[in-house]
Amino acid sequence: GYTLAASHAPLSTLLWVFRVVVLYPGAWMSLSVGIRAVFMMIWSYTHNGYIDNLVPGPPRHILFGNLLQAVPIKAADIKIFHRWAMEFPVMFTYMVTSFLPMVYVHHPEPVRKILSPNFPKERKYAYKPLENFTGEGLIISDSSKWSKHRKILSKAFHLNAVRGFQPKILDCCETFVEKLKNQKGTPIDIRTESRVFALDVLLRCTFAMDGSWQYDRRVREFTDIVARCIVHVSDGIYNPLFYYPPLYNLLPRGRHFRDEVTRARKFAEEVLNECRKRGTEGSIVAHMMDHLPLEDIINEVTTLLFAGHDTTAHSLTFTLGLLARHGSAWRRCQEEVNRFTGIPTDITADTFLEHFPYLDQCMKESLRLFPSVPMVGRRTDRPVEVAGKSFPSGTWFCVNIYSLHRHDAFWEHPHEFMPERWETAGACPTSGSTSGPITPFTYIPFSCGPRNCLGARFARTTLAFALFHVLRRFEEAECVEFGEADLNVVLHPTAMKIRFWEERRD
C-alpha cells in the first residue's frame, strides 16, 4: 500500500495545485499576497532599519513604533512632536509602525534642502487620507499634473488679481464686523464666524459670486462639514483601514465620512454650476474651463473651498485671540488704526506695512506661533544627503514648521507672543535672505520652495483687512476662552471665545 500511495503522490499534488489555482482563486490570491507581504517586510526592515539607525528618535514600541504615543490625546499631538524636536535639535525618526520610519526635520539648513524642487511631495502616507476628501487636487497631485494645474490656478492669485479683489474683501469685512457688533458684550465663538467670513471672501473674490454669503445657510453648513471631514482625515492617518476606502466605508464611522464627503462635493458642484450660470468671467473657474476635464475641475474647486477658507479662518482666529489676550498689543494696534485718517479703500496690501507696522508685526508673530499648516511631507526619489547623512531613495521626510518656529536655538522666548521681535527682522526670510537677526528658513508660515502656498498673498491681504476693520470698530476685546492648538491636518484652536465692546469699559 505504501508503494502505491507513493507512486500516486505526484499526481495527487498536481490535482491539489489545480484545485487551489482554478477552483479556489481566492486562496491563490491570498498566498501571493502573503508572499509579497513577506518580501515587503524583509525589504522594509533592511531599507527602513538603515534609516532608523542613521537618525535617532524617541523610544518606540516593538510593533507599533511611536504611533501609540501620539494617538491617545490628539490635542497634545503637536506638543509631543515639539518635545521630541527639542530632544533632537536637528531631526529625529518617528516610527509609524515597527518598519515604517518618517524623518521629522526642524532645523533651517535641512529644511532649505528638503523644500527644494528636488524633493517631490509625499502622498502615499501623510497626504493619502486627504485624497479621500478632496480628490486629486492641487494639494495631492504631483509631477506634470501638479505643474499644469498650478500654472492655471496661479492666474487667480497673482499680485494684480489680489489688488482687484480689495473692494470685495472690504465689503466682506464690513459684514463680518456688523455680525460681531450684533453680539457685542457676549462671548462669541470666533472660530465659526471666521470660517464663514473667510469662505464669503473666497466665494466673492476667486469665484466672482456676488452677494452676502455670510448669511447663507449653505455656507455655514459647508464650513461645519469641512471641520468634521478634517477630523475624519486626521484620525484616518492613524487608522490603516482609512487607506482602503472600500473596507473603511463598511464601518459606521466610514459611512459617516463618506456621507460628509458627498455633501461637501455637492456644495462644490453647486458653486461650479452657479459660476457657470452667472458667467465665469473674472472667476477662477474661467481659468480652468478651457484646460481641465470636469472631474479635475470639481477636485480643484473642492480643494480651494476647503484649503482657501479653512487656513485663513484659523489664522484670523488665533490672531484675534492673541490680541484680545494681550491688551497692550490690542491698544497699540488700535492707536495705529486711529491715526489713519483716510478711508479703507486708500489702503492696499502694498501700503499696509507703511500705515500699520505694529499690526503687521502682530500678524507675523501670530503666524509664527500658530502656522495654519504646521507640517508638510516630502519623499525622496533618489539617494540624497541631508545634514551630513546619506539617505536612500524613498525616504519620507516631514518638515515640522511648528517646531521650526519655536526652536529655542533661533528664537528668544520662543513660546511667548512678542511682536516687537519683528521690529529689526527686515523682510520675511522665506526667500533665504534677511536684513535682521532672524535666521533664514526659520520662519515659513506658508512653506517655501515651488510647492509653497498658492494663496499666501491673498490670505495675508484678507487677514490684514479683517483685523483693521475689527480694531476700527471695537475699542476693547476680552479673550474669554483660548483653547489648545489641535493638530487636525491644519492647526486650529479647540476653543476661542471673545467678547467685543465698542467703547472702553474704564
C-alpha positions as CSV (number, residue, x, y, z in Angstrom):
1,G,0.0,0.0,0.0
2,Y,2.8,2.4,0.8
3,T,4.4,1.8,-2.7
4,L,1.0,2.5,-4.4
5,A,0.4,5.8,-2.5
6,A,3.9,7.0,-3.2
7,S,3.6,6.3,-6.9
8,H,0.4,8.4,-7.0
9,A,1.9,11.3,-4.9
10,P,3.0,13.5,-7.8
11,L,-0.5,13.1,-9.4
12,S,-2.2,14.0,-6.1
13,T,0.0,17.0,-5.7
14,L,-0.8,18.3,-9.2
15,L,-4.6,17.8,-8.5
16,W,-4.3,19.8,-5.3
17,V,-2.5,22.6,-7.1
18,F,-5.2,22.5,-9.8
19,R,-7.9,22.8,-7.2
20,V,-6.2,25.7,-5.5
21,V,-5.4,27.7,-8.6
22,V,-8.5,27.0,-10.7
23,L,-11.2,26.2,-8.2
24,Y,-10.1,28.4,-5.3
25,P,-8.6,31.6,-6.9
26,G,-9.1,33.4,-3.6
27,A,-6.7,31.1,-1.8
28,W,-4.2,31.6,-4.6
29,M,-4.5,35.3,-4.3
30,S,-4.1,35.2,-0.5
31,L,-1.0,33.1,-0.9
32,S,0.5,35.5,-3.5
33,V,-0.4,38.5,-1.3
34,G,1.2,36.8,1.7
35,I,4.4,36.0,-0.1
36,R,4.6,39.6,-1.4
37,A,3.9,40.9,2.1
38,V,6.8,38.8,3.5
39,F,9.2,40.2,0.8
40,M,7.9,43.7,1.5
41,M,8.6,43.3,5.2
42,I,12.1,42.0,4.6
43,W,12.8,45.0,2.3
44,S,11.3,47.4,4.8
45,Y,13.4,46.1,7.7
46,T,16.6,46.3,5.6
47,H,15.8,49.7,4.0
48,N,14.0,51.4,6.8
49,G,16.1,49.8,9.5
50,Y,19.0,51.6,8.0
51,I,17.2,54.9,8.3
52,D,16.2,54.1,11.9
53,N,19.8,53.5,12.8
54,L,21.0,56.6,10.8
55,V,18.8,59.1,12.6
56,P,18.0,58.6,16.3
57,G,14.5,59.1,17.7
58,P,12.3,58.7,20.8
59,P,11.8,55.2,22.3
60,R,9.2,53.1,20.5
61,H,7.0,50.0,20.8
62,I,8.4,46.9,19.1
63,L,5.3,46.5,17.0
64,F,3.5,49.9,16.8
65,G,6.6,52.1,16.8
66,N,5.8,55.6,18.1
67,L,2.2,55.5,16.8
68,L,0.5,54.9,20.2
69,Q,2.4,57.8,21.8
70,A,0.7,60.4,19.6
71,V,-2.8,58.9,19.3
72,P,-4.4,58.8,22.8
73,I,-4.7,62.6,23.3
74,K,-5.0,64.3,19.9
75,A,-4.9,67.8,21.2
76,A,-1.5,67.1,22.6
77,D,0.0,65.7,19.4
78,I,1.7,68.9,18.4
79,K,3.2,69.2,21.9
80,I,4.5,65.7,21.8
81,F,6.2,66.2,18.4
82,H,7.6,69.5,19.6
83,R,9.0,67.9,22.8
84,W,10.8,65.3,20.6
85,A,12.1,68.1,18.3
86,M,13.7,69.8,21.3
87,E,15.3,66.5,22.4
88,F,16.7,66.0,18.9
89,P,17.6,69.6,17.7
90,V,18.0,68.8,14.0
91,M,15.8,65.8,13.2
92,F,14.5,62.6,14.6
93,T,13.0,59.3,13.3
94,Y,9.3,58.8,14.1
95,M,8.3,55.1,13.6
96,V,4.7,54.9,12.2
97,T,4.9,51.2,12.8
98,S,7.8,48.9,13.6
99,F,9.1,49.1,10.0
100,L,7.8,52.5,8.6
101,P,10.0,55.4,9.6
102,M,9.4,59.1,8.9
103,V,12.2,61.6,9.4
104,Y,11.0,64.8,11.1
105,V,13.1,67.9,10.4
106,H,13.0,71.2,12.2
107,H,16.4,72.9,11.5
108,P,16.7,75.6,8.8
109,E,19.6,74.0,6.8
110,P,18.0,70.6,6.1
111,V,14.6,72.4,5.7
112,R,16.1,74.5,2.9
113,K,17.1,71.4,1.0
114,I,14.0,69.3,1.6
115,L,11.7,72.0,0.4
116,S,13.7,72.4,-2.8
117,P,12.4,71.3,-6.2
118,N,14.4,68.0,-5.9
119,F,12.1,66.6,-3.2
120,P,8.6,65.5,-4.5
121,K,5.6,65.6,-2.2
122,E,4.9,62.6,-0.1
123,R,1.4,61.4,-0.9
124,K,1.4,57.6,-0.1
125,Y,1.0,58.1,3.7
126,A,0.7,61.6,5.0
127,Y,-1.5,63.0,2.2
128,K,-3.3,59.9,1.1
129,P,-6.2,60.3,3.7
130,L,-6.8,63.8,2.4
131,E,-7.3,62.5,-1.1
132,N,-10.4,60.7,0.1
133,F,-11.9,64.1,0.8
134,T,-10.6,66.5,-1.9
135,G,-9.7,64.1,-4.7
136,E,-6.5,64.6,-6.6
137,G,-6.5,68.3,-6.4
138,L,-3.5,70.7,-6.1
139,I,-2.6,69.6,-2.6
140,I,-2.4,65.9,-3.6
141,S,-1.3,65.9,-7.2
142,D,2.4,65.7,-8.3
143,S,4.7,65.9,-11.3
144,S,3.3,67.1,-14.6
145,K,-0.3,67.2,-13.4
146,W,0.6,69.4,-10.5
147,S,2.7,71.8,-12.7
148,K,-0.2,72.2,-15.2
149,H,-2.8,72.8,-12.5
150,R,-0.6,75.2,-10.5
151,K,0.1,77.3,-13.6
152,I,-3.6,77.6,-14.4
153,L,-4.7,78.4,-10.8
154,S,-1.9,80.8,-10.1
155,K,-3.5,83.3,-12.5
156,A,-6.3,83.9,-10.0
157,F,-3.8,84.8,-7.2
158,H,-1.2,87.0,-8.8
159,L,-0.5,90.4,-7.5
160,N,-2.8,92.4,-9.8
161,A,-5.6,89.9,-9.2
162,V,-5.4,90.3,-5.4
163,R,-5.4,94.1,-5.8
164,G,-8.6,93.8,-7.8
165,F,-10.2,91.8,-5.0
166,Q,-9.7,94.6,-2.4
167,P,-13.2,96.2,-2.7
168,K,-14.9,92.9,-2.3
169,I,-12.7,91.9,0.7
170,L,-13.5,95.3,2.3
171,D,-17.2,94.7,1.8
172,C,-16.9,91.2,3.4
173,C,-15.1,92.8,6.3
174,E,-17.9,95.2,6.9
175,T,-20.4,92.4,7.1
176,F,-18.1,90.5,9.4
177,V,-17.8,93.3,12.0
178,E,-21.5,94.0,11.7
179,K,-22.2,90.4,12.8
180,L,-19.8,90.8,15.7
181,K,-21.4,94.1,16.7
182,N,-24.8,92.4,16.9
183,Q,-23.3,90.1,19.5
184,K,-21.3,92.6,21.4
185,G,-20.7,92.0,25.1
186,T,-21.4,88.3,24.8
187,P,-18.8,85.6,24.3
188,I,-18.6,84.9,20.6
189,D,-17.2,81.6,19.1
190,I,-14.9,83.4,16.8
191,R,-13.9,80.2,15.1
192,T,-17.3,79.8,13.5
193,E,-17.6,83.5,12.4
194,S,-14.1,83.5,11.0
195,R,-14.7,80.4,8.9
196,V,-17.9,81.8,7.4
197,F,-16.2,85.2,6.8
198,A,-13.2,83.5,5.0
199,L,-15.5,81.4,2.8
200,D,-17.5,84.5,1.9
201,V,-14.3,86.3,0.8
202,L,-13.3,83.2,-1.2
203,L,-16.6,82.9,-3.0
204,R,-16.9,86.6,-3.8
205,C,-13.3,87.1,-4.9
206,T,-11.9,83.9,-6.6
207,F,-15.3,82.6,-7.7
208,A,-16.8,86.0,-8.6
209,M,-20.1,85.2,-6.8
210,D,-21.6,88.5,-5.6
211,G,-23.9,88.5,-2.6
212,S,-23.6,88.4,1.1
213,W,-22.7,84.7,1.7
214,Q,-22.1,85.1,5.4
215,Y,-25.9,84.9,5.9
216,D,-26.3,81.9,3.6
217,R,-27.2,78.7,5.5
218,R,-25.3,76.6,2.9
219,V,-22.0,78.4,3.7
220,R,-22.3,77.7,7.4
221,E,-23.2,74.1,6.7
222,F,-20.2,73.7,4.4
223,T,-17.8,75.1,7.0
224,D,-19.2,72.7,9.6
225,I,-18.9,69.7,7.1
226,V,-15.2,70.7,6.4
227,A,-14.5,70.8,10.1
228,R,-15.9,67.3,10.6
229,C,-14.2,65.9,7.5
230,I,-10.8,67.2,8.7
231,V,-11.3,65.3,12.0
232,H,-12.0,62.1,10.0
233,V,-8.9,62.7,7.8
234,S,-6.7,63.4,10.8
235,D,-7.9,60.3,12.6
236,G,-7.5,58.3,9.4
237,I,-3.8,58.9,9.3
238,Y,-3.6,56.5,12.3
239,N,-6.2,54.0,11.0
240,P,-4.8,51.5,8.5
241,L,-8.4,50.8,7.1
242,F,-8.7,54.5,6.1
243,Y,-6.2,53.8,3.3
244,Y,-8.6,51.3,1.8
245,P,-12.0,53.1,1.4
246,P,-14.0,50.0,0.4
247,L,-13.1,48.5,3.8
248,Y,-13.3,51.7,5.8
249,N,-16.7,52.5,4.4
250,L,-18.1,49.3,5.9
251,L,-17.6,50.8,9.4
252,P,-20.2,53.3,10.8
253,R,-17.5,56.0,11.0
254,G,-16.5,55.2,7.4
255,R,-20.1,55.6,6.2
256,H,-20.5,58.8,8.1
257,F,-17.3,60.2,6.5
258,R,-18.4,59.1,3.0
259,D,-21.8,60.9,3.5
260,E,-19.9,64.1,4.7
261,V,-17.6,64.0,1.6
262,T,-20.6,63.6,-0.6
263,R,-22.3,66.7,0.9
264,A,-19.0,68.7,0.6
265,R,-18.5,67.8,-3.0
266,K,-22.2,68.5,-3.8
267,F,-21.6,72.1,-2.5
268,A,-18.5,72.3,-4.7
269,E,-20.6,71.3,-7.7
270,E,-23.3,73.8,-6.7
271,V,-20.6,76.6,-6.6
272,L,-19.3,75.4,-10.0
273,N,-22.8,75.4,-11.6
274,E,-23.6,78.8,-10.0
275,C,-20.4,80.2,-11.6
276,R,-21.5,78.9,-15.0
277,K,-24.9,80.3,-14.6
278,R,-23.7,83.8,-13.7
279,G,-20.8,83.7,-16.2
280,T,-17.3,82.6,-15.4
281,E,-15.6,85.9,-16.3
282,G,-13.3,87.1,-13.6
283,S,-13.6,83.8,-11.6
284,I,-11.0,81.0,-11.1
285,V,-13.4,78.7,-12.9
286,A,-12.8,80.7,-16.1
287,H,-9.1,79.7,-15.9
288,M,-10.0,76.0,-15.6
289,M,-12.8,75.5,-18.0
290,D,-10.7,75.6,-21.2
291,H,-7.9,73.4,-19.8
292,L,-9.1,70.8,-17.4
293,P,-11.7,67.9,-17.6
294,L,-14.8,68.2,-15.4
295,E,-13.6,65.8,-12.7
296,D,-10.3,67.7,-12.2
297,I,-12.3,71.0,-12.0
298,I,-14.5,69.6,-9.3
299,N,-11.4,68.3,-7.4
300,E,-9.8,71.7,-7.6
301,V,-12.9,73.6,-6.6
302,T,-13.3,71.3,-3.6
303,T,-9.6,71.7,-2.7
304,L,-9.8,75.5,-3.0
305,L,-13.1,75.8,-1.0
306,F,-11.5,73.7,1.8
307,A,-7.9,75.0,1.9
308,G,-8.7,78.5,0.8
309,H,-11.1,79.3,3.7
310,D,-10.0,77.0,6.5
311,T,-6.4,78.1,6.8
312,T,-7.2,81.8,6.6
313,A,-10.0,81.4,9.2
314,H,-7.7,79.8,11.7
315,S,-5.1,82.4,11.2
316,L,-7.7,85.1,11.9
317,T,-9.0,83.3,14.9
318,F,-5.6,82.9,16.5
319,T,-4.6,86.5,15.8
320,L,-7.7,87.9,17.3
321,G,-7.4,85.6,20.3
322,L,-3.8,86.7,20.9
323,L,-4.6,90.4,20.5
324,A,-7.6,90.1,22.9
325,R,-5.4,88.2,25.3
326,H,-2.7,90.9,25.3
327,G,-4.5,94.2,25.9
328,S,-1.3,96.3,25.4
329,A,-0.9,94.8,21.9
330,W,-4.6,95.5,21.1
331,R,-4.3,99.1,22.2
332,R,-1.1,99.7,20.3
333,C,-2.6,98.3,17.1
334,Q,-5.7,100.4,17.7
335,E,-3.6,103.6,18.0
336,E,-2.2,102.9,14.6
337,V,-5.7,102.4,13.2
338,N,-6.9,105.6,14.8
339,R,-4.0,107.6,13.4
340,F,-5.0,106.6,9.9
341,T,-7.1,109.5,8.6
342,G,-8.0,108.1,5.2
343,I,-10.8,105.7,4.2
344,P,-10.3,101.9,4.0
345,T,-10.1,101.9,0.2
346,D,-7.0,104.1,0.5
347,I,-5.2,101.1,2.0
348,T,-3.6,98.5,-0.3
349,A,-1.7,95.3,0.5
350,D,1.4,97.1,-0.7
351,T,1.0,100.1,1.7
352,F,-0.4,98.2,4.7
353,L,3.1,97.8,6.3
354,E,3.7,101.5,5.8
355,H,0.5,102.5,7.7
356,F,0.3,99.8,10.3
357,P,3.9,98.4,11.1
358,Y,3.0,97.1,14.6
359,L,-0.2,95.4,13.4
360,D,1.9,93.7,10.7
361,Q,4.3,92.6,13.4
362,C,1.4,91.1,15.3
363,M,0.3,89.2,12.2
364,K,3.8,87.8,11.7
365,E,4.1,86.8,15.3
366,S,0.7,85.0,15.3
367,L,1.7,83.1,12.1
368,R,5.0,82.1,13.8
369,L,3.3,80.7,16.9
370,F,0.4,79.1,15.0
371,P,1.2,78.3,11.4
372,S,-2.0,77.0,9.7
373,V,-0.2,74.0,8.2
374,P,2.3,73.0,10.8
375,M,3.8,70.1,9.0
376,V,4.5,69.2,5.3
377,G,5.7,65.9,3.9
378,R,8.2,65.1,1.2
379,R,9.7,61.8,-0.2
380,T,13.0,61.4,-2.0
381,D,13.0,59.8,-5.4
382,R,16.8,59.3,-5.4
383,P,19.6,58.9,-2.9
384,V,20.3,62.3,-1.1
385,E,22.5,63.8,1.6
386,V,20.7,65.8,4.3
387,A,22.5,67.3,7.3
388,G,25.6,65.3,6.5
389,K,23.8,62.0,6.4
390,S,23.1,59.8,3.3
391,F,19.5,58.7,2.8
392,P,18.3,56.1,0.3
393,S,15.7,56.8,-2.4
394,G,12.1,56.5,-0.9
395,T,12.9,58.2,2.4
396,W,10.0,60.0,3.9
397,F,10.6,63.5,5.4
398,C,8.3,65.7,7.4
399,V,9.2,69.4,7.9
400,N,7.9,70.4,11.3
401,I,7.1,74.1,10.8
402,Y,5.6,74.4,14.2
403,S,8.8,73.4,16.0
404,L,11.0,75.3,13.5
405,H,9.1,78.5,14.5
406,R,9.6,77.7,18.2
407,H,13.2,76.4,18.1
408,D,15.0,77.8,21.1
409,A,18.3,77.9,19.2
410,F,16.9,80.5,16.8
411,W,14.1,82.3,18.8
412,E,14.4,84.2,22.0
413,H,11.5,83.2,24.4
414,P,10.1,81.1,21.5
415,H,6.7,80.3,23.1
416,E,5.8,83.9,24.0
417,F,3.8,86.4,21.9
418,M,6.4,89.1,21.3
419,P,5.5,91.2,18.2
420,E,8.5,93.5,19.0
421,R,10.9,90.8,17.8
422,W,10.0,91.8,14.2
423,E,11.0,95.4,14.5
424,T,14.5,94.6,13.3
425,A,13.7,91.5,11.4
426,G,13.6,93.1,7.9
427,A,12.0,91.2,5.1
428,C,10.3,87.8,5.6
429,P,13.2,85.4,5.4
430,T,11.4,82.6,3.4
431,S,13.4,83.6,0.3
432,G,16.7,82.8,2.1
433,S,17.8,86.4,3.0
434,T,17.0,88.7,5.8
435,S,18.4,92.0,7.0
436,G,17.8,91.3,10.7
437,P,18.6,88.8,13.3
438,I,16.0,86.1,12.2
439,T,17.8,83.2,10.6
440,P,16.7,82.4,7.0
441,F,14.3,79.5,6.7
442,T,13.3,79.6,10.4
443,Y,10.1,81.4,9.5
444,I,8.0,79.7,6.8
445,P,4.3,80.1,7.7
446,F,3.2,79.4,4.1
447,S,6.0,76.8,3.5
448,C,8.5,77.7,0.7
449,G,10.0,76.4,-2.5
450,P,8.0,75.5,-5.6
451,R,5.1,74.0,-3.6
452,N,4.6,76.9,-1.2
453,C,1.0,78.1,-0.5
454,L,-0.6,79.3,-3.7
455,G,-2.8,81.8,-2.0
456,A,-0.3,83.2,0.5
457,R,-0.7,86.8,-0.7
458,F,-4.5,86.5,-0.8
459,A,-4.6,85.1,2.7
460,R,-2.3,87.9,4.1
461,T,-4.4,90.6,2.5
462,T,-7.7,89.1,3.8
463,L,-6.2,88.7,7.3
464,A,-4.8,92.3,7.3
465,F,-8.1,94.0,6.3
466,A,-10.2,91.9,8.6
467,L,-8.0,92.9,11.6
468,F,-8.1,96.6,10.5
469,H,-11.9,96.6,10.5
470,V,-12.3,94.8,13.8
471,L,-9.8,97.2,15.5
472,R,-11.5,100.2,13.9
473,R,-15.0,99.2,15.1
474,F,-14.3,97.8,18.6
475,E,-12.4,99.7,21.3
476,E,-11.8,96.7,23.6
477,A,-11.9,92.9,23.4
478,E,-11.6,90.2,26.1
479,C,-10.5,86.6,25.3
480,V,-12.8,84.5,27.5
481,E,-11.5,81.1,26.3
482,F,-8.3,80.4,24.4
483,G,-8.2,76.7,23.7
484,E,-5.2,74.5,22.9
485,A,-3.8,74.2,19.4
486,D,-5.1,71.0,18.0
487,L,-3.5,69.2,15.0
488,N,-6.2,68.0,12.6
489,V,-4.3,68.3,9.3
490,V,-4.4,72.1,9.9
491,L,-3.6,73.8,13.2
492,H,-6.7,75.1,14.9
493,P,-7.8,76.1,18.4
494,T,-10.0,73.7,20.3
495,A,-11.9,76.8,21.5
496,M,-11.8,80.5,21.1
497,K,-14.4,82.8,22.6
498,I,-14.0,86.6,22.6
499,R,-16.1,89.5,23.9
500,F,-16.1,92.8,21.9
501,W,-17.0,96.3,23.1
502,E,-17.5,99.4,21.0
503,E,-16.4,101.6,23.9
504,R,-13.8,101.2,26.6
505,R,-15.2,99.9,29.8
506,D,-12.9,102.0,32.0
